[in-house]
Amino acid sequence: MELLLGWWNSVCAFFERYVVEPFAHFGWKDAADILILAVILFEIIRFSRNRRAGRVLVGLVVVLLSSLLITLLELPALTYIIRLCASVAFFCIILIFQPEIRDGLERIGNSRLVSPRSDTLPRKQLPAARQVADETVDAVIHMSDSCTGALIVFEGLTRLGDSLESGKIVDARVTSHLLQNIFYDKAPLHDGAVIIRNMRIWGASCVLPSTNSQMDFGNMGTRHRAAVGISEVSDALVVVVSEQTGIISVAQDGKLLRGVDRETLRDILMTFLAGSLYLRTKRQEAKAAKAASALADKAAVNINQFSVAAAPKPKTASAPPAEEPDADPGADRAPTGEDSESGSD
């Protein structure tokens, strides 16, 4: 009974110290502190939900709750062990979540808050981006028709120096024929990935890291696994052509989109290369095309109305003129015998 009473007093003292007293002097700074902490926790949960670290995070929460319970129960042996582990817990967490911490820091560095123009392109470079996208799409479509395997990586803000060192430096202009020649099955550089940096083919036959995710790849081969793998550790965009089926896929942020057609692929590449500049230009072009279509429709309606108004009216058949009645019906009548007799009298 005394043990339960002591435990209850510890719980009451804990809540009074960490729950009641803080809310007794609650202000706007405390509200902002709680809001920011909630946002950080939400982002951490969302970031680690589809990763292997998600289950590790759940286990870490269970350990923390168990440590809190042991501290409240004042169990001396377990409390001593927890204090020993707490001294190295910070370094253990860094080692366990090292890939996720690195990925999270890269996302922060690539965000608009740090790099406001990281998602756009200078207007003078838009024609070059269009040329690269068109040449790449043309090459990918041809390789898809011929079932030629291809793996093309568009480097983002995260540099892929480690992968470039494993391949051959090319540093050439992006053309459809060059891409098709590189991935020709008897070419010396076809086995590996092409990395495009600053809108130029920078390296070929590069080795990419494979993914460790539990994604169901089905009958897909190592190209698709490498595409997902490099997109997990960087902000690169990867285009894959299946050698077995010729299906075009796009990988980004650890996700794989299958069955991409020509127009969708071009939109994806232009959005990645030019960012918000391409989106604004596309909206302006769509608005201009809509206005031109509306103007053409209005002009067509006006022309039709003018044609109807200017058309000659059809002539109606005129009725024959009516004969005028005779003033004296008997004027033209031949004289009879009675008339001649009356005249003689």
C-alpha positions as CSV (number, residue, x, y, z in Angstrom):
1,M,0.0,0.0,0.0
2,E,2.8,2.4,0.8
3,L,4.5,1.5,-2.4
4,L,1.4,2.4,-4.4
5,L,0.9,5.6,-2.4
6,G,4.5,6.7,-3.1
7,W,4.1,5.9,-6.8
8,W,0.9,8.0,-6.9
9,N,2.7,10.9,-5.2
10,S,5.5,10.7,-7.8
11,V,3.0,10.8,-10.6
12,C,1.2,13.8,-9.1
13,A,4.4,15.6,-8.5
14,F,5.5,15.0,-12.1
15,F,2.2,16.4,-13.6
16,E,2.2,19.3,-11.2
17,R,5.8,20.2,-12.2
18,Y,5.6,19.6,-16.0
19,V,1.9,20.2,-16.7
20,V,0.2,22.4,-14.2
21,E,3.0,24.9,-13.5
22,P,3.9,25.6,-17.1
23,F,0.2,26.3,-18.0
24,A,-0.2,28.6,-15.0
25,H,2.0,31.2,-16.9
26,F,1.1,30.3,-20.4
27,G,1.8,33.1,-23.0
28,W,2.1,33.6,-26.7
29,K,5.7,32.4,-26.7
30,D,4.7,29.1,-25.2
31,A,1.9,28.7,-27.9
32,A,4.5,29.4,-30.6
33,D,6.9,26.9,-29.0
34,I,4.2,24.2,-29.0
35,L,3.2,25.0,-32.5
36,I,6.7,24.8,-33.9
37,L,7.4,21.6,-32.0
38,A,4.2,20.0,-33.4
39,V,5.2,21.0,-36.9
40,I,8.6,19.5,-36.5
41,L,7.2,16.2,-35.1
42,F,4.7,16.0,-37.9
43,E,7.4,16.5,-40.5
44,I,9.5,13.8,-38.9
45,I,6.7,11.3,-38.8
46,R,5.7,12.0,-42.4
47,F,9.3,11.9,-43.5
48,S,10.0,8.5,-41.8
49,R,6.6,6.9,-42.4
50,N,7.6,5.2,-45.7
51,R,11.2,4.4,-44.7
52,R,12.9,1.8,-42.7
53,A,13.6,4.3,-40.0
54,G,9.9,4.5,-39.3
55,R,9.9,1.2,-37.4
56,V,13.1,2.2,-35.7
57,L,11.5,5.4,-34.6
58,V,8.5,3.5,-33.1
59,G,10.9,1.3,-31.2
60,L,12.8,4.4,-29.9
61,V,9.5,5.9,-28.7
62,V,8.7,2.7,-26.8
63,V,12.2,2.8,-25.2
64,L,11.6,6.4,-24.1
65,L,8.2,5.6,-22.6
66,S,9.7,2.6,-20.8
67,S,12.5,4.8,-19.4
68,L,9.9,7.4,-18.2
69,L,7.9,4.7,-16.5
70,I,11.0,3.3,-14.8
71,T,12.0,6.8,-13.6
72,L,8.5,7.3,-12.1
73,L,8.6,4.0,-10.4
74,E,12.1,4.9,-9.0
75,L,13.6,1.4,-9.7
76,P,17.3,1.9,-8.8
77,A,19.0,-0.7,-10.9
78,L,17.1,0.1,-14.1
79,T,17.4,3.8,-13.5
80,Y,21.2,3.4,-13.3
81,I,21.3,1.5,-16.6
82,I,19.1,4.1,-18.3
83,R,21.5,6.9,-17.1
84,L,24.5,5.0,-18.5
85,C,22.7,4.5,-21.9
86,A,21.5,8.2,-22.0
87,S,25.1,9.4,-22.2
88,V,25.7,7.7,-25.5
89,A,22.1,7.8,-26.8
90,F,22.7,10.9,-28.9
91,F,25.5,9.4,-30.8
92,C,23.6,6.1,-31.3
93,I,20.6,8.0,-32.7
94,I,22.9,9.8,-35.2
95,L,24.4,6.4,-36.3
96,I,21.0,4.7,-36.7
97,F,19.3,7.6,-38.6
98,Q,22.4,8.7,-40.5
99,P,20.8,8.2,-44.0
100,E,17.6,9.9,-43.0
101,I,19.4,12.8,-41.3
102,R,21.5,13.3,-44.4
103,D,18.5,13.2,-46.7
104,G,16.6,15.6,-44.4
105,L,19.4,18.1,-44.4
106,E,19.7,17.9,-48.2
107,R,16.0,18.6,-48.4
108,I,16.4,21.6,-46.2
109,G,19.3,22.9,-48.3
110,N,17.3,22.5,-51.5
111,S,14.1,24.1,-50.1
112,R,12.9,27.5,-51.3
113,L,13.6,29.0,-47.9
114,V,17.4,28.5,-48.4
115,S,17.5,28.6,-52.2
116,P,14.6,30.7,-53.4
117,R,15.5,30.2,-57.1
118,S,16.4,26.6,-56.8
119,D,13.2,25.6,-58.6
120,T,13.4,27.9,-61.5
121,L,15.7,28.7,-64.5
122,P,16.8,32.0,-66.0
123,R,14.6,32.9,-69.0
124,K,17.6,33.0,-71.4
125,Q,18.3,29.3,-70.7
126,L,14.7,28.2,-71.5
127,P,15.5,27.4,-75.2
128,A,18.5,25.2,-74.1
129,A,16.2,23.3,-71.7
130,R,13.6,22.8,-74.4
131,Q,16.4,21.5,-76.7
132,V,17.6,19.0,-74.1
133,A,14.1,17.8,-73.3
134,D,13.2,17.4,-76.9
135,E,16.4,15.5,-77.8
136,T,16.0,13.3,-74.7
137,V,12.4,12.5,-75.4
138,D,13.1,11.7,-79.1
139,A,15.9,9.3,-78.0
140,V,13.9,7.6,-75.3
141,I,10.9,7.1,-77.7
142,H,13.2,5.5,-80.3
143,M,14.8,3.3,-77.7
144,S,11.4,2.3,-76.3
145,D,10.3,1.2,-79.8
146,S,13.4,-0.9,-80.3
147,C,13.4,-2.2,-76.7
148,T,16.8,-0.8,-76.0
149,G,17.6,-0.5,-72.3
150,A,18.5,2.9,-71.1
151,L,19.2,4.7,-67.8
152,I,19.5,8.5,-67.9
153,V,20.0,10.6,-64.8
154,F,19.4,14.3,-64.7
155,E,21.5,15.8,-61.8
156,G,19.8,18.2,-59.5
157,L,21.3,20.4,-56.8
158,T,22.9,17.3,-55.1
159,R,26.1,16.5,-56.9
160,L,26.7,13.0,-58.1
161,G,30.5,13.0,-58.1
162,D,30.8,9.5,-56.6
163,S,28.8,8.0,-59.4
164,L,30.6,10.1,-62.1
165,E,34.0,8.8,-60.8
166,S,32.8,5.2,-61.5
167,G,32.1,6.0,-65.2
168,K,33.7,7.8,-68.1
169,I,33.6,11.6,-68.6
170,V,32.0,12.6,-71.9
171,D,31.1,16.3,-71.6
172,A,29.1,16.5,-74.8
173,R,26.0,18.2,-76.0
174,V,22.8,16.3,-75.5
175,T,21.5,14.9,-78.8
176,S,19.2,12.1,-79.7
177,H,21.7,10.2,-81.8
178,L,24.4,10.4,-79.2
179,L,22.1,8.9,-76.5
180,Q,21.0,6.2,-78.8
181,N,24.6,5.4,-79.7
182,I,25.7,5.2,-76.1
183,F,22.9,2.7,-75.1
184,Y,23.4,0.6,-78.3
185,D,23.8,-2.9,-76.9
186,K,27.2,-3.4,-78.6
187,A,28.6,0.0,-77.6
188,P,31.3,0.0,-74.9
189,L,29.5,2.5,-72.7
190,H,26.0,1.0,-72.8
191,D,26.3,-0.9,-69.5
192,G,25.6,1.8,-66.9
193,A,23.9,5.2,-66.5
194,V,24.3,8.5,-68.4
195,I,24.5,11.5,-66.1
196,I,23.4,14.8,-67.5
197,R,24.8,17.9,-65.6
198,N,24.1,21.5,-66.6
199,M,22.3,20.3,-69.7
200,R,25.3,18.4,-71.0
201,I,26.1,14.6,-71.1
202,W,28.7,14.7,-68.4
203,G,29.4,11.0,-67.8
204,A,28.4,7.6,-69.2
205,S,28.7,4.0,-68.0
206,C,28.2,5.2,-64.4
207,V,27.4,2.9,-61.5
208,L,24.4,3.8,-59.3
209,P,23.6,2.6,-55.9
210,S,20.7,0.1,-55.7
211,T,17.7,0.7,-53.5
212,N,17.0,-1.0,-50.2
213,S,13.3,-0.2,-50.2
214,Q,10.6,-2.9,-50.0
215,M,9.0,-1.7,-53.3
216,D,7.5,-4.5,-55.4
217,F,9.6,-4.4,-58.6
218,G,8.0,-7.5,-60.1
219,N,9.8,-8.4,-63.3
220,M,11.8,-5.2,-63.4
221,G,15.6,-5.5,-63.4
222,T,18.6,-3.7,-61.9
223,R,18.1,-0.6,-64.0
224,H,14.8,0.2,-62.2
225,R,16.4,-0.6,-58.8
226,A,19.3,1.7,-59.5
227,A,17.0,4.4,-60.7
228,V,15.0,4.3,-57.4
229,G,18.2,4.0,-55.4
230,I,19.9,7.2,-56.8
231,S,16.6,9.1,-56.4
232,E,16.5,8.1,-52.7
233,V,19.9,9.6,-51.9
234,S,19.7,12.7,-54.2
235,D,17.2,15.1,-55.9
236,A,18.0,13.7,-59.3
237,L,15.4,12.7,-61.9
238,V,15.9,9.4,-63.6
239,V,14.5,8.1,-66.9
240,V,14.5,4.3,-67.5
241,V,13.7,2.3,-70.6
242,S,13.0,-1.4,-70.0
243,E,15.0,-3.7,-72.2
244,Q,12.4,-6.5,-72.0
245,T,9.2,-4.5,-72.6
246,G,10.3,-1.1,-73.8
247,I,8.2,0.6,-71.1
248,I,9.3,4.1,-70.1
249,S,9.6,4.8,-66.3
250,V,10.6,7.9,-64.3
251,A,12.0,7.8,-60.8
252,Q,12.2,10.7,-58.4
253,D,12.2,11.0,-54.6
254,G,12.3,7.2,-54.2
255,K,9.1,6.7,-56.3
256,L,8.7,5.1,-59.7
257,L,6.2,6.1,-62.3
258,R,5.6,3.5,-65.0
259,G,4.1,3.7,-68.5
260,V,5.1,7.3,-69.3
261,D,4.1,8.6,-72.8
262,R,5.8,11.3,-74.9
263,E,3.9,14.3,-73.8
264,T,4.0,13.4,-70.1
265,L,7.8,12.7,-70.3
266,R,8.4,16.1,-71.9
267,D,6.4,17.9,-69.3
268,I,8.3,16.1,-66.5
269,L,11.7,16.9,-68.0
270,M,10.8,20.6,-68.6
271,T,9.4,20.9,-65.1
272,F,12.6,19.5,-63.7
273,L,14.9,21.5,-65.9
274,A,13.1,24.9,-66.0
275,G,10.9,24.6,-62.8
276,S,8.4,27.4,-62.2
277,L,9.6,29.3,-65.3
278,Y,8.2,26.5,-67.6
279,L,5.0,26.2,-65.6
280,R,4.4,30.0,-65.9
281,T,5.3,29.9,-69.6
282,K,3.0,26.9,-70.2
283,R,0.1,28.7,-68.4
284,Q,0.7,31.8,-70.5
285,E,0.8,29.8,-73.7
286,A,-2.4,28.0,-72.7
287,K,-4.1,31.3,-71.9
288,A,-3.0,32.8,-75.2
289,A,-4.2,29.8,-77.1
290,K,-7.5,30.0,-75.4
291,A,-7.9,33.7,-76.1
292,A,-6.9,33.1,-79.8
293,S,-9.5,30.3,-80.1
294,A,-12.2,32.5,-78.6
295,L,-11.3,35.3,-80.9
296,A,-11.3,32.9,-83.9
297,D,-14.8,31.6,-82.9
298,K,-16.1,35.2,-82.5
299,A,-14.7,36.1,-85.9
300,A,-16.3,33.1,-87.5
301,V,-19.7,34.0,-86.0
302,N,-19.4,37.6,-87.2
303,I,-18.4,36.4,-90.7
304,N,-21.5,34.1,-90.8
305,Q,-23.8,36.9,-89.7
306,F,-22.3,39.2,-92.3
307,S,-22.7,36.6,-95.0
308,V,-26.3,36.0,-94.1
309,A,-27.0,39.8,-94.1
310,A,-25.3,40.4,-97.4
311,A,-26.9,37.4,-99.3
312,P,-29.4,38.6,-102.0
313,K,-33.1,37.9,-101.3
314,P,-34.7,35.3,-103.6
315,K,-37.2,36.8,-106.2
316,T,-40.9,35.8,-105.8
317,A,-43.1,35.0,-108.9
318,S,-45.3,38.0,-109.9
319,A,-49.0,37.4,-110.6
320,P,-50.3,38.3,-114.1
321,P,-52.0,41.7,-114.4
322,A,-55.8,41.7,-114.0
323,E,-57.9,42.7,-117.0
324,E,-59.8,46.0,-116.7
325,P,-63.6,45.7,-117.0
326,D,-65.2,47.4,-120.1
327,A,-66.9,50.7,-119.4
328,D,-69.9,49.9,-121.8
329,P,-70.5,46.3,-122.3
330,G,-72.6,46.8,-125.3
331,A,-70.2,49.2,-127.2
332,D,-68.5,46.5,-129.2
333,R,-71.6,44.3,-129.6
334,A,-72.8,43.9,-133.3
335,P,-76.1,45.5,-134.1
336,T,-79.1,43.2,-134.2
337,G,-82.3,43.4,-136.3
338,E,-84.3,45.1,-133.6
339,D,-81.7,47.9,-133.4
340,S,-81.8,48.5,-137.1
341,E,-85.7,48.6,-137.1
342,S,-85.7,51.1,-134.3
343,G,-83.2,53.2,-136.1
344,S,-85.4,53.2,-139.3
345,D,-88.4,54.4,-137.4
